[in-house]
Amino acid sequence: MAKSRPLSLEERQVLRSLVNQPRMRGLDLVKASGGLLKRVRVYSILSVMEGAGLVASEEEDFTEAGFPVRRVYSITDKGREVHDNGGFP
């Protein structure tokens, strides 16, 4: 993600959702977006944002509950700063 460009609407939605709920899975972000984020694109968006230091992820083990390991995303300090700046890095 180039530092000079503002975030896309999708990227701003990810940050907005993570400000409101600090730990979310990708599909939770899709649901919270009201149709803006698409399931097919959310993980590529999150990957780019993680590479830029705006979000962080970690694996959570849900195998005891009968589910596979899942990746959970959270906003970083840098991501919060960009969010508070209206989506401009």
N, C-alpha and C positions, 0 to 999 in steps of 0.2 A: 504494500500500500504506500503510495507516494505521499510524502509528508505535506506536499503543497495542495493536494486536492481535498475538498470537503468530503465528508462521508456521504455515502448513498443513503436513500431513504431506508433501505433494508438494514444497513449498518447502524443507523441512528435508532431504528426500532429495537435492534438487539440490545444496544446500550440502555435504552429507556426501560426495556423489560427487566434487564439485570439490575438496574438501579432500584426498581420496585420490588423485585424478588431476587435476592443475591445469588441463589444457586438454582440453575435450571438446566434441564436436558434440552437437546435440540428440538425434539418434537413439542416440548412444552413452550419453547419460544415460538414455534409455528402457530400453536393454538392461541397464544397470548397476543399474536400480531393482528388478529382480526382479518386475516387473509392477505396481508402484505407479504409475509415470508412464505415461501413455498417449500414444501418438504424436499423437493428435488435439489434446491439450492442452499438450504440453510447450513449444511455442513461445510460446503466450500466457502461460504461467507465467514463462518466461524473460524475456519482454518486461516484465512487471510487475516482476520482480526487478531487471532492468537499470535500469528507471525509478527504483527505490528505492535504487539504488547498491549492491546486494548482489552482483551479477555484472556483468562487462564482456564485451563481445564484439568480435571483429574478424574480418574476412574473410581467408581464406587461399585463394590461387590454386592450384587443382589442375589447371588446364587442360593443363599439360604431360603429366600422367598420364592425360589423357582424361576428366577429371571437371570439373564446373563449379566456380565459386567457392563455397566453403563457409564458413559462420559457425561460429567456434569460441568457446566460452565459458570464462571463468575466474572464480574467486572474487576479490572485492575485499577490501581490509583491513576494510571495514565488514561485508561478508558473513562473513568469518572471525570477527569479533568477535561477531556475532549467532549464528553456529554454536556458538562456544565458550560462549555464554550460554544454550544450550539452545533456541534458536529464538525468543528474546524480544528484540525491538529495544531 
